[in-house]
């Protein structure tokens, strides 16, 4: 093998190594970015859900009873939507569903105890 062939082979191998390192570095950066984006998305979703629960608890505390009755029924539908929308983001989806169902059960009784409903909303919010 003459010197010219050796230089071509060396250049080719150097290019392969550089390309492989670049490819691996790009893959690693993309993977890190996806994980970071996923964490931000989950944090945003949880903040959105917790904000919804906080608004609901605040309404129970501050509004007159007839308005609270209407809003509880309306918000109960939204609660189901939030649970389905963010189900994959919960670490314990079954527990969130159980606690959400407890809120719905408290709303569906004939005589509603709004302090109990507010307490169950706060328990779910604290759990998240």
FENWOTA-V242216 format. One record per backbone hydrogen bond with DSSP energy under -1.0 kcal/mol. NH is the residue of the N-H (numbers start at 0). CO is the residue of the C=O. E is the energy in kcal/mol with one decimal. If there is no record, write none. Layout:
nh | co | e
NH | CO | E
NH | CO | E
This chain:
nh | co | e
5 | 1 | -1.9
6 | 2 | -2.2
7 | 3 | -2.0
8 | 4 | -2.6
9 | 5 | -2.6
10 | 6 | -2.5
11 | 7 | -2.5
12 | 8 | -2.6
13 | 9 | -2.4
14 | 10 | -2.2
15 | 11 | -2.1
16 | 12 | -2.5
17 | 13 | -2.4
18 | 14 | -2.6
19 | 15 | -2.6
20 | 16 | -2.6
21 | 17 | -2.5
22 | 18 | -2.7
23 | 19 | -2.6
24 | 20 | -2.6
25 | 21 | -2.4
26 | 22 | -2.3
27 | 23 | -2.6
28 | 24 | -2.4
29 | 25 | -2.3
30 | 26 | -2.4
31 | 27 | -2.5
32 | 28 | -2.4
33 | 29 | -2.4
34 | 30 | -2.2
35 | 31 | -2.4
36 | 32 | -2.7
37 | 33 | -2.5
38 | 34 | -2.2
39 | 35 | -2.2
40 | 36 | -2.5
41 | 37 | -2.5
42 | 38 | -2.4
43 | 39 | -2.5
44 | 40 | -2.6
45 | 41 | -2.7
46 | 42 | -2.2
47 | 43 | -2.4
48 | 44 | -2.5
49 | 45 | -2.9
50 | 46 | -2.2
51 | 47 | -2.1
52 | 48 | -2.3
53 | 49 | -2.5
54 | 50 | -2.5
55 | 51 | -2.1
56 | 52 | -2.5
57 | 53 | -2.4
58 | 54 | -2.2
59 | 55 | -2.0
60 | 56 | -1.7
61 | 57 | -1.8
62 | 58 | -2.4
67 | 63 | -2.1
68 | 64 | -2.5
69 | 65 | -1.6
70 | 66 | -2.5
71 | 67 | -2.9
72 | 68 | -1.8
73 | 69 | -2.1
74 | 70 | -3.5
75 | 71 | -1.9
76 | 72 | -1.1
77 | 73 | -1.3
78 | 74 | -2.5
79 | 75 | -1.7
80 | 76 | -1.7
81 | 77 | -2.9
82 | 78 | -2.4
83 | 79 | -2.2
84 | 80 | -2.8
85 | 81 | -2.5
88 | 85 | -1.9
89 | 86 | -1.1
95 | 91 | -1.9
96 | 92 | -2.5
97 | 93 | -2.3
98 | 94 | -2.6
99 | 95 | -2.5
100 | 96 | -2.5
101 | 97 | -1.7
102 | 98 | -1.5
103 | 99 | -2.3
104 | 100 | -2.8
105 | 101 | -1.9
106 | 102 | -1.6
107 | 103 | -2.0
116 | 112 | -2.0
117 | 113 | -2.6
118 | 114 | -2.1
119 | 115 | -2.3
120 | 116 | -2.4
121 | 117 | -2.4
122 | 118 | -2.2
123 | 119 | -2.1
124 | 120 | -2.5
125 | 121 | -2.8
126 | 122 | -1.9
127 | 123 | -1.8
